[in-house]
Amino acid sequence: MALNLRQRQTECITRMLNLNQPVNATGMANEEVYKILIYDKFCQNILSPLIHVKDLRKHGVTLYFLIDKDRKPVHDVPAVYFVQPSHSNIQRIIADTSNSLYDSFHLNFSSLIPRPLLEDLASGTLNSDSIHRISKVHDQYLEFVTLEDNLFSLAQKNSYVQLNDPKAGDREIEDIIEKIVGGLFCVLATLAVVPIIRCPRGGPAEMVASALDQRLRDHLLSKNNLFTEGGNFVSSFQRPILCIFDRNFELSVGIQHDFRYRPLVHDILGLKLNRLNVQGEKGGMKSYELDSWEYDMMVRGGIDRSELLGVLRGKGSKMDKLRFSIMYLISSEAINQQEVEAVEAALRESEVDTSAFQYVKKIKALNVSLASANSASRSNIVDWAEKLYGQSISAVTAGVKNLLSNDRQLALTRTVEALAEGRPNPEIDSYLVFDPRAPKSSSGMGSSHLKGPFKEAIVFMIGGGNYVEYGSLQELAQRQQPVKHVIYGTTEILTGQEFVEQLAVLGQKMGLGGAPPPPHASTH
């Protein structure tokens, strides 16, 4: 049976809404209990694409509130809490139990509650003589947002900036990596599978893969682990493959416009949690929901780079001009200094902040230097670049041909196809392998022991993904014989504008570019 993340997460939430009691074949509890649902903003976003008001009513939820809002007591009714394990949420729960807001409290945390917070909860409710009101405490491992059957986001904002910030210290990077690993662990726990993990060497992808491998190993040592029901995956070709990349693997996809239906709606109209708001004819805003059955309605289009300067000097938004310029820069085989200066001048004429353009230009120059250097000087360039530009520059320079590529087939899709085949391939032979079920000594080794093809794949993009990559991977899955199953996930789903804004932040942190002065500003 194919992995269906949306279905599995919905089943977990349904069980939670029914006080973590088993449900029957119709998805209902054997005994109906009326209850109140309390959630925080993050968990509201988890519920929103999966559970609608009619579903809450179906499962006996009569009222629902955000945890940080003032609420009146509702006696003789149990309350289901679904929140992140944070200090502020724990303090609010203690206050609610102390004030006897509800008859009983069923606490569900979106991920594993740390021991110190659990102790705070215990001591706080003991001191207020309200611990008897807490019926159960559950770690639900649901800290991710499923938007479609095969699409999820960890909803971790600005991870690209955080991982590429030249001022970020080791501890900050480790915290970000640990947060990503925690989210991925929740996804795998929900699916009840322990995958074979593949990733390119270096950068955030290897850091996440290595830490996730260790997290899974540690968990598998426990007697009642979360992957018991997935234990029938006994050999590598029956288990899914998890392919981890970071955004620098293929930078251009995060910037370009795509003219297929869902990517276009996301990019232009700001699709969030499968909903979008569009201004009506009379000025009011109308809200629409996109369901998973809607098919691509437009075909992919291209841009003519020969008209670049004309476009930059013509009409159009500043952001589109900036994105167009960055795409030109990335897709050029070599940097022509005169052309680049002309582009920069045109951007300045249009009063465009060039920080993002300058950031990509610096990265591009490093890639060109690396490609032409011998092995000894190449190492020096990478060492220097890491000191100057931050943690993950090695991931950029390692993927030079992807950064420069303007192939119609995405490098990500091509690489995932090769990894899923599981056969020797010069493009992926250097990729690391982590098998949490294998002896520790085999972690990080080459792929010589793998036997393909893999029927199911999970592809995860660190630093922001998009509907373009999701659509491309689904097309790949459908054209395979037999049809494969591919799940795509990312730290956050970004429009081209949102990603360029993160590039601009990095450019500004490095003192590059900036907004030009107003046309009539004094130069004194």
C-alpha positions, 0 to 999 in steps of 0.5 A: 500500500502506498504511503499517504501522508495526508491520510495518516495524519488525518487518522492521527488527528481523528484519534486525538479528537476522540480522546485518543480512543480507537475509532471504528471503520467509519472514523467515529468513536464507539461512544460520542463525547462532547468536548472543547478543542484548544490549540495554538496558532501553529497547530491551527495551521496543522488542522486547517488543511485537514479538518473542517468545521463539519468534521469537528462537529462529527467528532463531538467538538462543540467549541474551539479556541486559541490557547492565548485567548481569554476563555470562560469556564465550561464545566462538565466537559472535557477539553482536548489541547493540541499545542506545541510543547513551549514554555508559554503553552505549559504556563497557560495550561497550568493556569487553565487547570488551576482555574478549573476551566474544564472538567478534564484536560487531554493534553496533546503536544505536536512533538516530543515534550522535553523533560524540563517542560514536563516537570514544569507541568507536573510541579505547576499543577501539583502546586495548584492542586489541579493535577487530578484534572489532567487525564492524559499527556500524549506526544503526537509527532504531528509537527508538520503541515500536510497540504496534499496527499504527497506534499508537506511543509515543516512551516519553519520560516526563514530557514534559508537566511538562518542557515546561510547567515554569515554571522550565525554561530555553530550553536545557532546552526545546530539549533536550526538543524535539530528543529528540521530533524525533529520535524522530519522525525514526526513525518516518518513517525506518522508514516511508521517507516524507517527509510534509507537516507541519501544526500549530497556531501557537505552543507545542511543536507549532510548535517540533517541526514546525519542527525536524523540517522542518529535520532532514528537509531536512538529511538529504534533501541527503545522497546516500544518504538513508533516504527513497530508497525513499519517493521515489515519493511525488512530489506532496502528495496521495500523501504522508502528512500529519503532524499535530502537536499538544500536550496542551494542545490538548485537555486534558480527554481526558487526564483523563476515563474512557472506557468502551471496552474497551482505554482502560478496561483501560489506565486501570483495570488499567495496560496496559503494552507490551500486557501487564497484571498482575491479582491472582488469587483466591489472591493471586498476580499473573497476567500477560495479553497483549492482542493487536491483534485484540481489539475494543472491547467497551464503549460510551462512557458519560457523567457527570452533573455535577449529582451532582458534590458528592454523588459527591465526598462519597461513596465512591470513590478520591481520584484519581477524585474529583480527575479528576471535579472537573477534568473539571467545571471544564474542561467548564463554559462559565464559572467560577461562583466559588461552585460552584468553592469548594464543589467545593474544600471537598468535595475538602478534606473528602476529603483530596484534594491539590488542586494539579492542580485549582488548576493547571487552574483558573489555566489556565481563568481565563487562557482566560476572560480571553483570550476576553473581551479585545480584541486589544491586551490579549489580547497582554499577557495572553499575554505575562504568562502566558508569563512567569508560567506557562512555555513553552507557555501560548500553546498553551493560550490559543490553543486556548481553545474546545478546552479548554472543549469537551465535544463528543462528537466529540474536537476532535483527531479533528475537526481531523485530519479537516479537515486530511486533507481538505486543503480551505479550512476556517476551523478550520484555515486558520491552521495552519502547513504545512511541506513538507521537499521544497519550497523553504525559503521556503515553510515555515510558509506557509498551506494554499492550495497543498495539494490533498487529500484525503490518504489517509494521516495520522500524528497525533502528540500531544506531552505524553502521549496515550491510547487514547481518542484512538487509538480515536477516530482509528481510528473516523474512518479506518474511516467514511471512503469510501474508508477512510483510514489513520491512525497515532497516536503520542505522547511517552508513553501515559498513564492519566488518573491518570498525567496528573493526577499530572503536572498536580499536579506543575506545580501544586506547582511554582507553589505552588498547592494541596497536600494538606490537613492531617490531620483532627486536626492542630494549627493552631498 
